[in-house]
Amino acid sequence: MIPDYQSLMRPVLTCAAAGETRIGDVVELLADKLALTAEERAQLLPSGKQTRFANRVNWAKAYLAKAGLVENTRRGYFRITPRGQAALADAAATINNAYLDQFKEFQDFKAKVNEADGAAAATSPAQMSASFSAPASTETPDEALRKAHSAITGALAADLLDRVRKAPPAFFEKLIVELLLAMGYGGTSEEAGRALGQSGDDGVDGVIDQDPLGVDQIFVQAKRYAEGNNIAAGAIRDFYGALSLKKAHKGIFVTTSAFSQPAIDTARGLGSRIVLIDGLQLSRLMIRYNVGCRDEDVLHLKKVDEDFFEA
């Protein structure tokens, strides 16, 4: 299991005790010492730009530096300080955020972070300290941010799906075609997507033209069903039959509920002709392509540009 970043503070400090060291080498060395599996070493953050273990090692080093236990020497390198050596010599000390909080440099760092976040005006210094360095907090700040983002996105997806289920058939019909066009199906032509549903029918058919003349088309079957009313294998076979009658080669089956396992197996058995989109995936696609929702705020995660400070 990958240790949390606070648990990595002492190991990182130990690596620095031998002299100036490179953070990348520390990541590899600690991965070996902790006997991390290949899967644990390769586990990426949601951004896909850094491994989770390297991220936690870097945060451990960053916090140690803010408390004055290590110091950065040049790009990607750092070394232990006399304060760090004293901390390392105390075998009984648990080096974590609570331990670092005894140093004024770390307290000043926390205050600046909270002030930048607008928390200084809303909370007392004691509250800020407790919030920032709570022992129970084992996530790095960016992990906590991504978890919060995931929770917000999950709540939004559930709300969108509930609204779609309650919407009239004509609205659902329009939504499916609009979403597929937003995803890039049918290009930019205003008539590239057409809804073909009939009044009073909870299931709707749509067609997406893949070229200006409509020679290549994708047919869509959509079922606006309540949760638990899953799509059975028979519905997939019926859709496959409809595609065959139209001599169509591509089909997308969308539902606001889910597909039974026999339905999934049936679609797989038919090859790549039919793509299945269940309610959860539908709501996630709506969020990704801003259909039925919009950006309320955009947060940019930034880091120091090491090249800028290179002599």
For each residue, the residues with C-beta under 8 A, 3 or more apart:
1: 40
2: 36 40 43 52 53 56
3: 7 8 34 56
4: 7 8 56 138 139
5: 8 9 56 57 59 60 63 138 139 140
6: 9 60 96 97 138
7: 3 4 10 11 96 138
8: 3 4 5 11 12 30 56 57 60
9: 5 6 12 13 60 63 64 95 96 100
10: 7 13 14 88 94 95
11: 7 8 14 15 30 33 34 60
12: 8 9 15 16 26 30 57 60 61 64 70
13: 9 10 16 17 64 69 70 80 84 87 88 95
14: 10 11 17 88
15: 11 12 18 21 26 29 30
16: 12 13 19 21 26 70 78 79 80 84
17: 13 14 80 84 85 88
18: 15 21
19: 16 79
20: 73 77 78 79
21: 15 16 18 25 26 77 78 79
22: 25 26 76 77
23: 26 27 57 58 61 76 77 78
24: 27 28 76
25: 21 22 28 29
26: 12 15 16 21 22 23 29 30 57 61
27: 23 24 30 31 53 54 57 58
28: 24 25 31 32
29: 15 25 26 32 33
30: 8 11 12 15 26 27 33 34 53 57
31: 27 28 34 36 40 41 53
32: 28 29 35 36
33: 11 29 30
34: 3 11 30 31
35: 32
36: 2 31 32 40 41 53
37: 40 41
38: 41 42
39: 42 43
40: 1 2 31 36 37 43 53
41: 31 36 37 38 51 53
42: 38 39 51
43: 2 39 40 51 52 53
44: 47 48 49 50 51 52
45: 48 49 50 51 52 55 142 143 146
46: 146 150
47: 44 50 301
48: 44 45
49: 44 45
50: 44 45 47 54 55
51: 41 42 43 44 45 54 55
52: 2 43 44 45 55 56 143
53: 2 27 30 31 36 40 41 43 56 57
54: 27 50 51 57 58
55: 45 50 51 52 58 59 140 142 143
56: 2 3 4 5 8 52 53 59 60 140
57: 5 8 12 23 26 27 30 53 54 60 61
58: 23 27 54 55 61 62
59: 5 55 56 62 63 140 141
60: 5 6 8 9 11 12 56 57 63 64
61: 12 23 26 57 58 64 65 70 78
62: 58 59 65 66
63: 5 9 59 60 66 67 97 100 106
64: 9 12 13 60 61 67 69 70 84 95 100
65: 61 62 68 69 70 71 72 78
66: 62 63 100 105 106 109
67: 63 64 83 100 103 105 106 109
68: 65 71 81 83 84 103 105 106
69: 13 64 65 80 81 83 84 87 95 100
70: 12 13 16 61 64 65 78 79 80 81 84
71: 65 68 78 79 81
72: 65 77 78
73: 20 77 78 79
74: 77
75: 306 309 310
76: 22 23 24 306
77: 20 21 22 23 72 73 74
78: 16 20 21 23 61 65 70 71 72 73
79: 16 19 20 21 70 71 73
80: 13 16 17 69 70 84 85 88
81: 68 69 70 71 84 85
82: 85 86
83: 67 68 69 86 87 103
84: 13 16 17 64 68 69 70 80 81 87 88
85: 17 80 81 82 88 89
86: 82 83 89 90
87: 13 69 83 84 90 93 95 99
88: 10 13 14 17 80 84 85
89: 85 86
90: 86 87 93
91:
92:
93: 87 90 99
94: 10 98 99
95: 9 10 13 64 69 87 99 100
96: 6 7 9 99 100 135
97: 6 63 100 101 132 133 134 135 137
98: 94 101 133 135
99: 87 93 94 95 96 102
100: 9 63 64 66 67 69 95 96 97 103 106 133
101: 97 98 106 107 110 129 133
102: 99 106
103: 67 68 83 100 106 107
104: 107 108
105: 66 67 68 108 109
106: 63 66 67 68 100 101 102 103 109 110
107: 101 103 104 110 111 129
108: 104 105 111 112
109: 66 67 105 106 112 113
110: 101 106 107 113 114 128 129 132 133
111: 107 108 114 115 120 125 128
112: 108 109 115 116
113: 109 110 116 117 132
114: 110 111 117 119 120 123 128 131 132
115: 111 112 118 119 120
116: 112 113
117: 113 114
118: 115 121 122
119: 114 115 122 123 128 131
120: 111 114 115 123 128
121: 118
122: 118 119
123: 114 119 120 127 128 131
124: 127 128
125: 111 128 129
126: 129 130
127: 123 124 130 131
128: 110 111 114 119 120 123 124 125 131 132
129: 101 107 110 125 126 132 133
130: 126 127 133 134
131: 114 119 123 127 128 134
132: 97 110 113 114 128 129
133: 97 98 100 101 110 129 130 137
134: 97 130 131 137
135: 96 97 98
136:
137: 97 133 134 144
138: 4 5 6 7
139: 4 5 143 144 147
140: 5 55 56 59 143 144
141: 59 144 145
142: 45 55 145 146 301
143: 45 52 55 139 140 146 147
144: 137 139 140 141 147 148
145: 141 142 148 149 299 301
146: 45 46 142 143 149 150
147: 139 143 144 150 151
148: 144 145 151 152
149: 145 146 152 153
150: 46 146 147 153 154
151: 147 148 154 155
152: 148 149 155 156
153: 149 150 156 157 284 287
154: 150 151 157 158
155: 151 152 158 159
156: 152 153 159 160 283 287 293
157: 153 154 160 161 280 283 284 286 287
158: 154 155 161 162 283
159: 155 156 162 163
160: 156 157 163 164 283 286 287 292 293
161: 157 158 164 165 256 279 280 282 283
162: 158 159 165 166
163: 159 160 166 167 292
164: 160 161 167 172 175 224 256 282 283 292
165: 161 162 224 225 226 227 256 279
166: 162 163
167: 163 164 171 172 175 224
168: 171 172
169: 172 173 197 199 200 201 202 204 224
170: 173 174 197 199
171: 167 168 174 175
172: 164 167 168 169 175 176 202 204 222 224 256
173: 169 170 176 177 195 197 204 206 222
174: 170 171 177 178 195
175: 164 167 171 172 178 179 286 291 292
176: 172 173 179 180 195 204 206 220 222 254
177: 173 174 180 181 193 194 195 206 208 220
178: 174 175 181 182 193 291
179: 175 176 182 183 282 285 286 289 291
180: 176 177 183 185 186 193 206 208 218 220 252
181: 177 178 184 185 186 192 193 208
182: 178 179 289 290 291
183: 179 180 285 289
184: 181 187
185: 180 181 192 193 208 210 218
186: 180 181 189 192 193 208 209 210 218
187: 184 192 210
188: 192
189: 186 192 209 212
190:
191: 194 209
192: 181 185 186 187 188 189 208 209
193: 177 178 180 181 185 186 206 207 208 209
194: 177 191 206 207 209
195: 173 174 176 177 204 206
196: 204 205 206 207
197: 169 170 173 201 203 204 205 206
198: 201 204
199: 169 170
200: 169
201: 169 197 198 204
202: 169 172 223 224 225
203: 197 221 222 223 224
204: 169 172 173 176 195 196 197 198 201 220 221 222 224
205: 196 197 219 220 221 222
206: 173 176 177 180 193 194 195 196 197 219 220 222
207: 193 194 196 217 218 219 220
208: 177 180 181 185 186 192 193 217 218 220
209: 186 189 191 192 193 194 212 213 214 216 217
210: 185 186 187 215 216 217 218
211: 214 215 216
212: 189 209
213: 209
214: 209 211 217
215: 210 211
216: 209 210 211
217: 207 208 209 210 214 248 250
218: 180 185 186 207 208 210 248 250 251 252
219: 205 206 207 242 243 246 248 250 251 252
220: 176 177 180 204 205 206 207 208 251 252 253 254
221: 203 204 205 235 239 242 251 252 253 254
222: 172 173 176 203 204 205 206 253 254 255
223: 202 203 231 235 253 254 255 256 257
224: 164 165 167 169 172 202 203 204 255 256
225: 165 202 229 230 231 255 256 257
226: 165 229 256 257
227: 165 256 257 279
228: 257
229: 225 226 257
230: 225 255 257 258 259 260 263
231: 223 225 235 236 253 255 257 258 259 260 263
232: 235 236 260 262 263
233: 236 237 260 262 263 265 266
234: 237 238
235: 221 223 231 232 238 239 253 263
236: 231 232 233 239 240 253 259 263 266 267 270 274 276
237: 233 234 240 241 266
238: 234 235 241 242
239: 221 235 236 242 243 251 253 274
240: 236 237 243 244 251 270 273 274
241: 237 238 244 245
242: 219 221 238 239 245 246
243: 219 239 240 246 248 249 250 251 273 274
244: 240 241 247 248
245: 241 242
246: 219 242 243
247: 244
248: 217 218 219 243 244 251
249: 243 273
250: 217 218 219 243 273
251: 218 219 220 221 239 240 243 248 273 274 275
252: 180 218 219 220 221 274 275 277
253: 220 221 222 223 231 235 236 239 259 267 274 275 276 277
254: 176 220 221 222 223 277 282
255: 222 223 224 225 230 231 258 259 277 278 279 282
256: 161 164 165 172 223 224 225 226 227 279 282
257: 223 225 226 227 228 229 230 231 278 279
258: 230 231 255 278 279 280
259: 230 231 236 253 255 263 264 267 276 278
260: 230 231 232 233 263 264
261: 264 265
262: 232 233 265 266
263: 230 231 232 233 235 236 259 260 266 267 276
264: 259 260 261 267 268 276
265: 233 261 262 268 269
266: 233 236 237 262 263 269 270
267: 236 253 259 263 264 270 274 275 276
268: 264 265
269: 265 266
270: 236 240 266 267 273 274
271:
272: 275
273: 240 243 249 250 251 270
274: 236 239 240 243 251 252 253 267 270
275: 251 252 253 267 272
276: 236 253 259 263 264 267
277: 252 253 254 255 281 282 285
278: 255 257 258 259 281 282
279: 161 165 227 255 256 257 258 282 283
280: 157 161 258 283 284
281: 277 278 284 285
282: 161 164 179 254 255 256 277 278 279 285 286
283: 156 157 158 160 161 164 279 280 286 287
284: 153 157 280 281 287 288
285: 179 183 277 281 282 288 289 291
286: 157 160 175 179 282 283 289 290 291 292 293
287: 153 156 157 160 283 284 290 293
288: 284 285
289: 179 182 183 285 286
290: 182 286 287 293 294 295
291: 175 178 179 182 285 286
292: 160 163 164 175 286
293: 156 160 286 287 290
294: 290
295: 290 298
296:
297:
298: 295
299: 145
300:
301: 47 142 145
302:
303:
304: 308 309
305: 308 309
306: 75 76 309 310
307: 310
308: 304 305
309: 75 304 305 306
310: 75 306 307
311:
